[in-house]
Amino acid sequence: MDRRTFISSLAALAATTTGALAESRTHFNFNNNGGRRSSTGGSFFSRARYRGKQTVSYRTTEKPGTIIVSTRKRKLYFVLADNKAIEYGVGVGRQGFTWTGAARIARKAEWPAWHPPKEMIEREKKKYGRTLPARMEGGPNNPLGARALYLFQGGRDTLYRIHGTNAPASIGTAQSSGCIRMLNEEVIDLHKRVKIGAKVIVS
C-alpha cells in the first residue's frame, strides 16, 4: 500500500468513527441544560453521564415487583430482592401537571393507541392553536411510544401512564402532562418485568 492510499484509508476510518459517535450522542440527547439544575426543581441528567438503566442498591420495605418513581430525581425504580432495584431515567410532569400517589398497574399495552383526554384537547387548542386527534393509532410517531402501563386507583383509571416516548430528549426533564416517560427500549424492558396488579408509588 502506497502512502496516498494509506492516508485515504485513515481518513475514511476517521469519518466512519465520527459518524458513529455522533449517532450515539444523538440517541442520548436529553436537552438538559448541560446537567445544571432545572428551574422547576430537581436536577437534570447529565447527557455525558447517563448510560441507561442499571441495577443499584436500594433499600425499601416495598415488595419486589413494586415500581417507585422519584419525580425530583427523575428516576424510576423497579424493586428487586436483596435491597436492589433497576434504576431507569424518566421524564415527569411539568409544573402544575405533576401527580403523586399510589396506584396499581391494571393494564399493559404494546404500541398503544393514544386517546388524549378532553381537557388536553381543549387546552392545546386554546393555548397553542393545535388540534389533537381524538385517537392516534400506535406506532413510532405516537406520543405513548412502544409500551404503556396504565395506572388505576380503586378500580378507576387515573388517566396517568408510564409509557415510552417519541421524544427521547424529554427524558430527565419536566415536560409531560403528568405521565411518566421512558426511553422506548427501557419501557420495553420494564413492560416485560412488571406484573398486572403491581403497586406503583409516585412521589
C-alpha positions as CSV (number, residue, x, y, z in Angstrom):
1,M,0.0,0.0,0.0
2,D,1.5,3.4,-1.0
3,R,1.4,6.4,1.2
4,R,-1.5,8.1,-0.6
5,T,-3.7,5.0,-0.3
6,F,-2.8,4.6,3.4
7,I,-3.7,8.2,4.2
8,S,-7.1,7.9,2.3
9,S,-7.9,4.7,4.3
10,L,-7.2,6.6,7.6
11,A,-9.5,9.4,6.6
12,A,-12.3,7.1,5.7
13,L,-11.9,5.3,9.0
14,A,-12.0,8.6,10.9
15,A,-15.2,9.7,9.1
16,T,-16.9,6.4,10.0
17,T,-15.9,6.6,13.6
18,T,-17.0,10.2,13.9
19,G,-20.4,9.4,12.4
20,A,-20.9,6.5,14.8
21,L,-20.1,8.7,17.8
22,A,-22.4,11.4,16.6
23,E,-25.2,8.9,16.3
24,S,-24.6,7.6,19.8
25,R,-24.7,11.1,21.3
26,T,-27.9,11.9,19.4
27,H,-29.5,8.9,20.9
28,F,-29.0,10.3,24.4
29,N,-30.0,13.9,23.7
30,F,-31.6,14.8,27.0
31,N,-31.9,18.5,26.4
32,N,-30.7,19.0,29.9
33,N,-29.1,22.4,30.0
34,G,-25.6,21.0,30.5
35,G,-26.5,19.0,33.6
36,R,-27.4,22.1,35.6
37,R,-30.4,22.2,37.9
38,S,-33.7,22.9,36.3
39,S,-35.8,26.0,37.0
40,T,-38.6,23.7,38.3
41,G,-36.5,22.0,40.9
42,G,-34.6,18.7,40.9
43,S,-31.7,18.1,38.7
44,F,-31.5,17.0,35.1
45,F,-29.5,14.0,34.0
46,S,-26.0,14.9,32.6
47,R,-26.1,13.8,29.0
48,A,-22.4,12.7,29.4
49,R,-23.2,10.6,32.5
50,Y,-26.5,8.8,31.8
51,R,-25.7,5.3,30.5
52,G,-29.1,3.8,30.6
53,K,-30.8,1.5,33.1
54,Q,-28.7,0.0,35.8
55,T,-29.0,-2.2,38.9
56,V,-28.4,-0.3,42.1
57,S,-28.6,-0.7,45.8
58,Y,-32.0,0.3,47.0
59,R,-33.5,-0.1,50.5
60,T,-37.3,-0.2,50.8
61,T,-40.0,-2.0,52.7
62,E,-41.9,-2.4,49.4
63,K,-42.1,-5.9,47.9
64,P,-40.1,-6.9,44.8
65,G,-42.0,-6.0,41.7
66,T,-43.1,-2.6,43.0
67,I,-42.4,0.5,40.9
68,I,-41.3,3.6,42.8
69,V,-40.9,6.9,40.9
70,S,-39.0,9.9,42.3
71,T,-40.2,12.9,40.3
72,R,-37.5,15.0,42.0
73,K,-34.7,12.8,40.9
74,R,-36.4,12.0,37.6
75,K,-35.8,8.2,38.2
76,L,-38.0,5.1,38.3
77,Y,-37.0,2.1,40.4
78,F,-38.2,-1.4,39.8
79,V,-37.8,-3.1,43.1
80,L,-35.8,-6.4,43.2
81,A,-35.0,-8.7,46.1
82,D,-32.0,-8.3,48.4
83,N,-32.1,-4.5,48.6
84,K,-31.6,-4.0,44.9
85,A,-33.6,-2.2,42.2
86,I,-33.3,-1.5,38.5
87,E,-33.0,2.3,38.0
88,Y,-34.3,3.9,34.9
89,G,-34.2,7.6,33.8
90,V,-37.6,9.2,33.2
91,G,-39.3,12.4,32.2
92,V,-42.0,13.8,34.5
93,G,-44.9,16.2,34.6
94,R,-44.2,19.9,34.2
95,Q,-45.1,22.4,36.9
96,G,-48.8,22.4,37.6
97,F,-49.2,18.9,36.0
98,T,-47.4,16.7,38.5
99,W,-49.2,13.7,40.0
100,T,-48.2,11.8,43.1
101,G,-49.8,8.9,45.0
102,A,-50.1,5.1,44.9
103,A,-51.8,3.1,42.2
104,R,-51.8,-0.3,40.6
105,I,-50.9,-1.5,37.1
106,A,-54.3,-2.5,35.6
107,R,-53.3,-2.8,32.0
108,K,-50.2,-3.3,29.8
109,A,-50.1,-2.4,26.1
110,E,-47.7,-2.8,23.3
111,W,-47.6,0.1,20.8
112,P,-50.7,1.5,22.4
113,A,-53.2,3.8,20.7
114,W,-53.4,7.3,22.2
115,H,-56.7,8.9,23.3
116,P,-55.9,12.4,24.6
117,P,-58.2,13.5,27.4
118,K,-60.9,16.1,26.5
119,E,-59.2,18.6,28.8
120,M,-55.9,18.2,27.0
121,I,-57.6,18.6,23.6
122,E,-59.2,21.8,24.8
123,R,-56.1,23.1,26.4
124,E,-53.9,22.5,23.4
125,K,-56.4,24.2,21.1
126,K,-56.8,27.3,23.3
127,K,-53.1,27.7,24.2
128,Y,-51.3,26.6,21.1
129,G,-53.9,26.5,18.4
130,R,-53.2,22.8,17.9
131,T,-56.0,20.4,17.2
132,L,-55.2,17.0,18.7
133,P,-56.8,13.9,17.2
134,A,-59.4,12.0,19.3
135,R,-57.4,8.9,18.7
136,M,-54.0,8.1,17.3
137,E,-53.0,4.5,16.4
138,G,-49.9,3.0,18.0
139,G,-46.6,3.4,16.1
140,P,-43.3,5.2,16.1
141,N,-45.0,8.7,15.9
142,N,-47.4,8.0,18.8
143,P,-46.6,10.0,21.9
144,L,-47.1,6.9,24.1
145,G,-44.2,5.2,22.4
146,A,-43.6,1.4,22.3
147,R,-45.3,0.4,25.6
148,A,-47.7,1.8,28.2
149,L,-48.5,0.8,31.7
150,Y,-51.9,2.1,32.9
151,L,-52.3,3.3,36.5
152,F,-55.6,2.7,38.3
153,Q,-56.8,3.6,41.8
154,G,-59.7,1.8,43.4
155,G,-60.5,0.2,40.0
156,R,-60.7,3.6,38.3
157,D,-58.3,4.8,35.6
158,T,-56.2,7.7,36.8
159,L,-55.5,8.7,33.2
160,Y,-51.8,8.7,34.1
161,R,-49.4,6.3,32.4
162,I,-45.9,5.1,32.5
163,H,-45.0,4.9,28.8
164,G,-42.4,5.2,26.1
165,T,-41.8,8.4,24.1
166,N,-41.1,9.5,20.5
167,A,-39.2,12.5,22.1
168,P,-36.2,10.9,23.8
169,A,-34.8,14.4,24.6
170,S,-37.6,14.8,27.1
171,I,-36.1,12.2,29.4
172,G,-34.6,13.8,32.5
173,T,-36.9,16.9,32.2
174,A,-40.3,18.0,33.4
175,Q,-42.3,18.5,30.2
176,S,-45.2,16.0,30.3
177,S,-48.8,16.5,31.3
178,G,-48.2,14.3,34.3
179,C,-47.4,10.9,32.8
180,I,-44.0,9.2,33.4
181,R,-42.0,9.0,30.2
182,M,-39.2,6.4,29.4
183,L,-36.9,5.6,26.6
184,N,-38.6,3.1,24.3
185,E,-36.0,0.4,24.8
186,E,-36.2,0.8,28.5
187,V,-40.0,0.8,28.8
188,I,-40.0,-2.4,26.7
189,D,-37.7,-3.9,29.4
190,L,-39.9,-2.7,32.2
191,H,-43.0,-3.9,30.5
192,K,-41.6,-7.4,30.4
193,R,-40.8,-7.4,34.1
194,V,-43.8,-5.8,35.7
195,K,-47.0,-7.8,36.5
196,I,-50.6,-6.7,36.3
197,G,-51.6,-5.6,39.8
198,A,-48.1,-4.3,40.7
199,K,-48.0,-1.4,43.1
200,V,-46.8,2.0,41.8
201,I,-45.7,4.8,44.1
202,V,-45.1,8.2,42.7
203,S,-43.6,10.9,44.9
